[in-house]
Amino acid sequence: MQLRLRICAVVVFLFGSLGSAKFYLSLPPTLVNIDSANGASYEITAETSKHYNYQMEQIAGKANVEAMEFRDWFLSLWQGKQLVYSLMLTSLGCCLGLLLAARLLE
């Protein structure tokens, strides 16, 4: 049983790593806006503007603004480079969990 768990851990890690690498290499370049005043680059969307946040706070309160920011952050984990990092960390966590289970069965 320990050998099977260790083999599964290696397979999960390999597939996670290869899948992450495949997604990373297939990503399109990201588009950002460049601030002409100081040369900083950042992404501008309607949801990141101060005016949008102010309106949301006036309509539904501060808790709604915080909930929307959390929702946007969570959804961003499954897009672009964040998807690559999420997939890699998930496969690494599963691999470590399987190795821990194999060690506990000794």
Summary of the structure (lengths in Angstrom):
residues: 106
radius of gyration: 20.5
end to end distance: 9.6
largest distance: 62.2
contacts: 247
relative contact order: 0.20
helix: 74%
strand: 4%
